[in-house]
Amino acid sequence: MYIEKIGLIMGESADLPKEIIQKHQIEIITFKSDWPEAEGVPGENVYQIQREADRIGIKGFAKTSQPSPKVFLDAYKKALEKFKEVLCVTVTSKLSGTYNSAMQAKNFLKAGQKEKVFVVDSLSLSGGEALLAFKALDLIKEGKKTAKKIQEDLESLRSKVYLRVALKDIKWAEASGRVSHLVANWIRKMQKAGIYPLLGFKKGLLKPVTIRFGSKDLPTILFNEIKIKTKNLRNKKQKIRVIILHTDAEEAAQRLKKMVEKELKGVNVLFINFVSNIIGNLVGPDSLAIVWVQN
């Protein structure tokens, strides 16, 4: 069976649904997260804790650390017991040392194993990683390509993966250092003027990439963005894959999904998912994201 030929390793930062992980026997790399200042603050998830911590005046945010090379090494060895080759897709190397850990771990493998592991820097995160995973699973299922060739295909595809993030409040990204104070103030001023900047990736870096006018409703903002950006593809009857993600904003995510499915023909929403705290604690609660790629 194809599943015995090539195995897939992903970080939990890809925010893949559990059923996809289980179905395809995907090995998941976990991250460490620590926020000692918020210990004891009530909440069922990190976003509820963020809201409460903010309300009572606790500063800071949950800090994450990249997996060590040993974590990847153990995952490679485990996967190579089940698969002939292994493909590993990581969060962008521009924001995390995860890719470097994955490459270091590969170098620790014995001769004969090292040549069976292939690592892809997604130059994205969350749904961007997930869309590369879906493409990899398609190619693995076809059974026509080696892991090396799939690695090359994913590295060609990653520049065509588009992620747009609409933040409810820029302060969390600013506090994390992922967005500078200057950029954060610029975004605040634009929002007050009815202009909504959207964050995205350029060469692996998260930064403002476009602006939308006339609405402060996050689902409407992101719907208008994907509608405009995919117009040419849809006119050519091209199929488009979409993932919608949220930070404890399920109702907004569902509204966005309904808009996309009702208005945009040829667009397939693969899933809606909760953004893991690995990424979400940097963007804060009530934020929304949409990611797409040509199928």
N, C-alpha and C positions, 0 to 999 in steps of 0.2 A: 504494500500500500504506500501511497505517496507520503503519508505521515511518518513513515519509517526512514525516509530518505533524508529530509532536511527538517531540523527542528528550529524553533524560533524562540529567542530570548528578548524580552522587553523590560523596560523599567516600569514601575508602578506609575510613573509620571505620564505614561501613555493613556491612562484613564480608560482602559479597555473594560467592557462589561465582563462580569464573572463567567457568564455562559460562553462567551467567545474564548476566554482563556482556557476553560475546561474542555470545550469541544476540540480545540486544536492543540491541546497539551503544551500551551505556551508557558515557558519558565519565566516567572516574574521576579525582578530584582527590586528589593525594598530599600527605602531610604530611611535615614534617621531624622527625627524631628524633635525639637526641644524648645519649650517655652516656660521656663521655671517661674517667671513672674506671674503667669496666669494659672499656676497650680491651684486647684480647688475651685476655680471659677466654673459655675455650672454651664452645661450645654451639651447637646447630643452630638454635635460635630464642631469642627474648628471654627466655622463661621458664626455659629451661635455663641461660642466662647469669645470670639473677636468682638461681637456686638456688645456682649455684657462687659468684657474687659474695657472697652472703649467708654461705655456708660459710667463705669465706676472709676475711671481715670488711670487704669493700668496702661503703661506705655510699652512700646516694643511690639514684637511679633514673633511667631514661631520660627525658629531658625532650623534649616535643614542642612544636612551634610551628605556629600556624595558617598555612594557605596565604595568600599575599599576594593583593591584588586583581588583580595582573597574571596570576597563575595562573588565576584565574577568568575574567578577560577573554579570555585566550587560548583557554580552553575554550569560552566562549560563541561566539567567532568561528568556531572549528572546527566546533562543533555547528550553527551557523546556515548553514554551507555545505552541510549534509546535510538539515536539517530546517527546516520553516516556522516552528516555535515551539520554545522550549526551556524545560524545567521542571527546576529545580535544588533538591535537598533536602539540607539541611545538618544537622550535629550541633547539639544544643541550644545556643542562644546564651547560656544561663546558665552554661555551663562553658567556652565557647570563643568566640573572636572570629571564627570561620569565617563565620558568617552575616553579620556586618558586612562582611567582606572581599567576600563574594558580592554584597552590595547595593552596595558602593562600585564594584565592577567593572561592575555593570549601568549605573551612572550615567556611566561612561566610554564606553559604546557610542554609536555615531552615531545620530542621529535616524533612525527607521525600523527600527533594530535593537533599541533599548532596549525598545520596546513588545512585543517578541516573546519576552522573557525573564521568567520568573516564578520567584521564590525562596520556598521553604518552610522555615521553621524547624521541625525535627522535634520540638523540645522533648524529645528522647531521644537515644540513641546506639546504635551497633552494630545489633542485631536490630530495635530500634525504628525506626531509619531504613530498614532493609531491608523491613519490613512495609509502610511507606508506599510504598516503591518498587514492591512487588508490586501494591498497589492502583492506583498510577499506571499501571503496565503494563496492568492489566486495562482501565482506562478508555481508555487510548490505543488498545488493540486494538479496543475497541468502536467507536471512531471517531465517537462521537456528541457529544463535548464538546471545547471549546477548552481550551488550556493554562490559561487564567485560571480556568475553571470547575473544572478538576481541582485547581488550587491551592486553591481554596475548599473542595473536598471533602476534601482531605488535611488542611487546617487544622481541619476539623470532626472528622475521624477521629482525630487525634493524641491526644486526651484519652482515647480508648478503647483505646489501645495500652498493654499492661501488660508491664513488664519487671521480673523479679526476679533478683537477683544473690546467690548464696551464696558468700561469700569464705572461702577456706581460712585466710587469715591477714590480719587487718585492717591489719597494719603497713605494707603497700605503699600503701594508700589514705591512711593517716595521713601517711606520709612525703611524699606528693605534695601534701598540703594540701587534698585534696578532702574528707577527713573530719577533723574537728577532733580534737585530743588528748582532749578531754572525751568526745566520742562514741565514740572508739576504745576508751577505757578502759571505758566503759559496755558496749560490745559484748563485750569480753574477759570481763568479770565475768558477763555473761549466759550466754555460751558455757560457762564453767566450771560454771554452775549447771544446765546441760542445756537452756538456752533459746537458740534460734538466731535472731538477727535477720536479716531479709532486706532488702537495699537495693533501692530502686526510684526512680522519678521522680515528683516532685510539682511541677507547674508548671515543669518543665524542670530542676529541681535534684535531684541524687542524694542520697538520705538514707535512713535506716532507715524502712521503711513498714509492716512487720508482723513478727510473731515466730511461730516454730513450736517446739513442745515435743516431747521424747521421742526425738529421733534426732540423731546427729551425722553421718549419712551424707548427703552433699549431694544425690545423686539422689533419695533418699527425701523429703528436706525439700522440694525443688522440686516433686516429683510431688504431694505432699499439698497444696501451695499452689495449683497450677493445678487440681487436682481440686475443691477447695473453691470457688475463685473462679469457676470456669466451670460450676458445677452448674446454676444457673438457665438458662443458655444451652443447655446440653446437654439439659435436661429439655424445652426448647421445640424441640428438634431443630435448633438453629442450628448452622451450620458454623463451625469455629474454625481459624484458621491459627496454626501454632506454629513458632518457630525455636529451636534449642538451640545454645548457644555455650559454648566452654570455653577455658581457658588451659593448654594442654598436659595435658588430662585427658580424652583420647579415650575411655577405657574407661568412665569415669563418665558421659560424654555419651551413649554408646551404651546404657548401662543405663537412663538416664532416657528415652530414645527408646522403648525396648521397653516400659517401664512405661506410658507415655502411649498408645502404639498398642494395647496389649493391653487396657487398662482403660477408656479414655475414647473412647466412640463419637462420631463426628462431628468428631474432632480430626485435622487433617492436619498432620503434621510436614513442613515444606517442605524443610528441610535441617539438617544439623549442620555447624558450621564453627568453625575456629580463630579466636579473637579476635585481631585485628591488634594489633601492639605499640603502636599509637596510643592505644588504650584499655586494652589488657591490661597494659601496664607499670604502670598505676596500681592495678590490682586484684591483681596478683601471680599466681604459678603455682598450678595445681591448683584454680582457682576454676571455678564453673559458673553458667550463666545460662539462663533460659527466658523467651521473649517470646511474647505471644499477642494476637490481635485477632479479633473476630468477622468472618468472611469476608464 
